[in-house]
Amino acid sequence: MSKKRTIDEYRQVKTYGYETIQEPMVRSKYIQDEPDLIQDLISKGKTTAVLSINLKGVSKIVDHYIYEVHLIDNSIEKTIPIFAIDVTQALAKLEPYLNIGIPIATLKWMLGNERNI
């Protein structure tokens, strides 16, 4: 019986019949730091964009998860927790509130509150 792997070991291994260390899919010359990326997006006229979506935890509500969405909305950087069943539902919940100037605190209350599901 083989030893159990940790989560970090699973993230590092690709399995195609044998184990190799996973290489990044994008070349390092194309990867930018976040502040530079945000400035480039805004300078090119892209004022609304999702930068990342992270799964942060499991909700007390059955089959719901807590996602943290990091985005630019009207050239303002925002990080918002969203309770949803999956990533597509999280983005669908967020979409109606983009580009209308809702403050971060209000969005956090509307989308990141278990009572508003």
Number of C-alpha atoms within 10 A of each C-alpha: 3 4 5 7 8 8 8 8 10 10 10 12 14 13 10 7 6 7 10 11 11 11 10 7 6 8 8 8 6 6 9 11 7 10 9 10 13 20 14 13 15 17 11 8 10 15 18 17 17 14 15 10 18 12 14 13 12 15 15 10 13 8 10 17 20 23 24 19 22 17 20 21 20 15 18 14 17 17 17 20 22 30 25 24 17 14 18 10 13 21 16 11 16 16 10 9 14 14 13 9 10 11 10 15 11 11 19 15 15 19 20 20 14 16 10 9 13
